[in-house]
Amino acid sequence: MTNADSCDLCGKPVDLHDRHVRFVKPDPVVDAGDIPASDVWMTDADANASVMMQVNTIGAFVRALLPIRLTAGHTITYGVWVAINPDDLGRVFDTWWSAEYPDLVVDGLLANTIEPWGLLGAPVKLRVIDPDHTPYCVDSVDGRMRSVLTDEWDHNLVLSALN
């Protein structure tokens, strides 16, 4: 690797700085272990490709993007799951593939642990920023979550937590 391929601030490869990290399943679903297929509904046969999921006795979830602004102009974007009220799943499903999708706003709880902060269960507001993407995490009533969404973070701290 040449010096041009390394970050001047941390020495890590530059291509590790602007990444997308996608969680396959919500943490509560992973923690539940083997779940019968008959207890799981998803928008796709594969959890990694699904944008919504409902698991009996666990809850309803939607995909969202959680961008983290890093120093030196970098961004890590997490593809997370957000637990939503099961009563909202029908509305979200009906809106997702409709002309009203750009207006979709939904509240939920972060369903994946984001290191180095944790944040599992933090309340988060989702809003569609780009109609070609899943909704983005845009706000929170939780101070730590709001800080993660709005502050700029040392990229070495965040990148180290991904390893």
Order of alpha helices (4+ residues) and beta strands (2+ residues): beta-alpha-beta-beta-beta-beta-alpha-beta-beta-beta-alpha-beta-alpha
